[in-house]
Amino acid sequence: MATKKKFGSFRELIASSSKPVLVDFYAPWCGPCQMMAKILEEVNARMSQSVQIVKINTENYPDLASQYRIQSLPTLVLFKQGQPIDRIEGVVPAQKLIERLQILAS
């Protein structure tokens, strides 16, 4: 499961992480987002040593959603060393996401 953390700023969170950060931009009313939440739990169980998963509710952080041009939900953005390196929109099966992350996160 993605852990809930408090942080001073989003920039600080993604820049200070020693491993890549997969950000799940979601909304609580979004059906596909709820499907993706279960998938991300599986991904986290298998990849927590190499990728940190963070969930960002776009309703609570509209400025972040705008900054990263989030136009559809769910949208996953992978950050490495503070920079976005990949983007996935929509629901992705766990195994496919894991394979993609293994390539990009290494």
Buried (B, 14 or more C-beta within 10 A) or exposed (E): EBEEEEEEEBEEBBEEBEEBBBBBBBBEEBEBBBEBBEBBEBBBEBBBEEBBBBBBBBEEBEEBBEEBEBEEBBBBBBBBEEEEEBBBBEBBEBEEBBEBBEEBBE
